Amino acid sequence: MEQLNRFDRILAILIQLQSKKTVKAQELASRFEVSLRTIYRDVRSLTAAGIPIIGEAGLGYELVEGYKIPPMMFTKAEITSFVAAEKLVFKFIDKEMKDHFSSAIYKLKAIIRSSDKDWMETIDKHVVMKSISHNQLSSALPNTLTTLFQCIAQKNVLEISYQATYQQEPSVRDIEPIGVFHESNYWYIYAFCLVRNDYRQFRTDRISNIRILDQLQFKQHPDLEQYLAEREKEANFTRVVLHVDPQFAHYLHWERKYFGFKKESFNDGMVEMVFDVKNADMGFARWYMMFGDRADIISPKSLKDTVRSLLKSQAERLA
């Protein structure tokens, strides 16, 4: 079994070397949960078998330019994952990228065995991804993500027309895109705004026009992952405690994760739910009002005050 696992790992290393220009030993060690020494030994085994790998420990490995191995045989589980990926991806990307992805899938289908094609087509007919209720990208721009990815790869400056929530009309911004991330059902661009001379994030569905400029980026920017980690660290969270009617609590299981849910327990015959909330006085307060007749706010007091104010305003509108 140990030898079989090693064979599978060495084959997977070879596939990964084909998928990227340079692969670091630490990256391989982390993926396969083995030591660096084991990775060094596996790479030596590949070179001993005649695979032309260049590079060394600490710098990274890569295959000699032009070297390819014959097409791989896919397992049934891998083919199933392609179907699932295709269904999901089509709901989250723009039209131009969908066209490219469809082309890639057709090429993939061309190299798999006939029996596996039948398997793939059978599953495809029985998997449906329902439409998303809101536009994650601007309906006027069929190539937003494609343009963004191209711009990031080429390190160009991007010109966008952006409708901020606090403005009546869109404003034109020149930005240096750093990365794209998906959060709370929307795509965002993290970029350095040359107009504001600061880092900003922009929601893609609020972009009405987009254009890649000839101008190249001139700044060295932090990585997207670093920005997201620091943003999470700097966020001001409010600890919220609710007591929810046990017969109603299970209805909140699907939505509560979007509001910073941490844990739950039983307390005095009620389900005690604990949240760490970024926007307790507005977003969370309005969500609480949907089921407020079946739950008590234990803390903080400021949340109670906000809910009272919202209810008073609503009652006046209904008068």
N, C-alpha and C positions, 0 to 999 in steps of 0.2 A: 504493500500500500504506500509506503514511504517513497519507493522508487517511482510508482505511478504518479503520485502527487508532484514529485520533482519533474517528471516528464511533462506533465500538464503545465507546470509553472514556467519551464523553459520555453515551451511552445507559446505560452501567453506573452512572455518577454519578447520573443521574436515578433509577434503580432504588434505589440506596443511600439517596438522600434520602427515598424513600418508606418505607424500612425502618426508619428511626430518626427520633426527634424532631429532634435536632441532629447534624450531621456536621461535624467540624472539617476544615479544608483539609489539615492535616498527615496526618490519617488517610487521606484520599483520595490524597494524594501517596505515602504509604507503600504503599498497596494497589496502585496502578498503576505504582509505581516511576518517577515523573516528578517534576519540580520543582514547588515551590509556585506559581511563576509560571505554569506550564502549567495547573495547576488553576484559578487565578484566571481565566485566559483561557477555559477550558472553561465555567466557571460563567457568565461574561459571555455566552457563546454561547447558553446555555440561556435566560437572561433575555431576550436579544434575540429568541429564538424564541417568546417569550410565556409561558414557564414562570414562575409566580409564586414566586420564591425570595427570602427575606428573610435578612438577616444580612450579615456583612462579614468580611474577612480577620482572622484572629486570634481571633475569637469563635465562628465556626461558621455553617453555613448550614442553613436548614430551609424546607420547602415551606409555603405559606400554608395554614392549617387548612381542611380540607375538599376540598383539590385532589387529584384522583386522575387517573391516566392509564388508558386501557383496558388490559384484561388482556394480559400479555405472551405471546408465542409461545415455547414451550420447545423447545430442541434435543433430539435423541435422546440425546445425552450427558447433558444435564441431567435428563431423565426417568429414565435409567438410575440416576443418582445418587440420585434419590428412592427408588427400589426398595431400593438398598443401604442407604440411611439408615434406612428403615423397618425392615428386617430387623435391623440393628444396635441401633437405639434400643429395640426391644421387649425386648431382653435386658438392658438396663441401667437401665430406669426402673420406677417403681412402677405398680400397676394403674390408679390414677386418672389418672395422666399418660398411660398407654397409651390410655385412652379418649379423652382430649383430642386426642392425636396422631392417632388413627384418624379422628376427626371432621375434623381439619385435612386429612388425606390425601384424604378423600372430597370435600372442597371443592376441593382441587387437581385431582382427577380430573375434576370437573365442568366445569372451564374449559379443559381441553386438547382438542385435535382428536380425532375418532373414531379415526383411524389411529394416533395416538399412544397412545390408550387401549389399543388392541390390542397395541402394542409393549410397553407397561407391564405388561399382564396376562401376556403371553408370558414376559417375563423373570421376573416374580414367581413363576411356577410352577416355575422352574428354579433358584431360589436358596433355600437352606435354611441357617438358622443353628442349629446344635446347641445344646442346653440347656447352661447354665453349671453346673459341678459343685457350686457352693456358693451360698448365698443372700447376695447383696450388700446386701440390705435385710431388715429384720425381716419374717418371714412373717406375723406377727400384725398388721402395720400396712400396709394396702394403699395408703396415701397419704403415705408419709414424705417423698419428694422434693417432692411437690406442696405439702405443708404448709410445708416448709422454704423453698421459693421464694417462697411467699406471705408468709411471715414476714420474709424478707430484704427484699422489695420494700416492705413496710409498716413495717419497722423496729420490729417488736414484740419483746417478750421471750418466749422459748419455754421451756416447762416439759417436761423429758424425764425418763423413768426409765431410768437407764443402768447396765448391768452391766459394771463395770470388771474387768479380769483379776485384780486383786489383792483383790477383794472377794467375799464369799460371796453377798451379796444385792444387788439393784439399789438405787441411791441416786437420790433425786429432786434434779435440778439445774435451776436457773433460769439460762438462758444468753441472751446477745445474739448471735445468729448473724451472721456476717460473710460467709461464703461456703461453697460446697460444692465439693469436688474429688474426682476419681477417681484412685486410686493403688493399685498392686499388687493389682488386681482387687477393690477395695472402695471404697465411697463414704465420704467423711469430711466432717464439719462442722467448720469452723474458727469458734470463737466465744469470747466473753469470758464466763467462768463467774462468776456472781455469788456462788456458794458459795465458790469458791476465790480469788475476787478476782484472777484471772489469766487469761491466754489459754490455751486448751486446744483439742485436736482430738478429736472423738468419732467412732467408727466406727458407721455407721448400722445395721448388723445387730445391734448390741448395745443398741439402743434398744427397749424393750418398751412404752413409752407416750409419746405426744407431744401437747402442747396449746399453742395460741397464747393468750397472756395479753393482757389489755387494756392492760397496762403497756407504755409505749414505751421504747425504748432511750434512755439518757441520755448515753452516751459517744461521742466521735468515735474511730472505730477505723481502723487502717491497712488498706490494701487487701489482699485475699487474695493477689494476685500478689507484693506486697511481702513478706508473711509467708513465702510459699513460697521466695522468693529468699533471704531471710535465713536460713531454716531450712537450706537447702542449703549456704549459706556457713559456717554455724556447726557443721555436722555434722562429727564426728570420723571421718575415714576411715583405714583401715588398708590399706597396700599389700600385696597377696598375690600371690605368684608360684608357679605350678604348672608342672610338666613332665608332659604327658599323652601317653600312647601314641598315635602318629599314626593307628593303625587304629581308635582309639576316639574321638578328639577331635571328630569331626563330630557325634557324638551329643549333645554339650554345647551345640551352637550355639543351640538354641532356648531353653534355660533360663539360660544364662550371663548374659544381659543383665539378668536380675532380681537378679543378685548383683554388679553394679558392674563388668562386664567392660569393659576399656579397649583391649587390643590383643593380638595373638598373633604369634609368629615361630617359626622353627625353630632349635633349639639342641641340639647333640649328639645328633641323631637323634630328638629329642622335640619336641612342640609346646609352646612356652612361652606360657602364658596369664597375662596380668597383670590384676589386679582392684583397684579401690579399693572397699573393703567397709566398710559402716557397722557391721555386727554380726559380725565375723570369728570371735569366740570361741563363738558359739552357732549362729545361723542358717546361716552359711557352713560351719561345721564339720560340721553335720549333713548338709548338702547334699553336701559332699566325701565323706562316708562312703558314699554311694550308689555311688561309682565309685573309691573309694580304692585298690582293687587294681590300677587301671590308671593311676594318677597319683601323682607325688611332690610333697610340699610343700617348696618351696625356701626360702620365707620367708613369714611370720615364725615364729620358734621357738614363740611363745605359741600359735599355731594347732596346731602339732604336739602340744604339751602337752595342749591341749583335746581333740583327737581321741583321744589315748592314754587320757585319763581317761574319755571316753565309751565307748570300746571295752572298757576294764576293767570299767566298770559293766555293760555289756551282757553280757560274758562271765560275770560273777557271776550275772546273772539266768538265763542259759542253763545254769548248772552243775546 
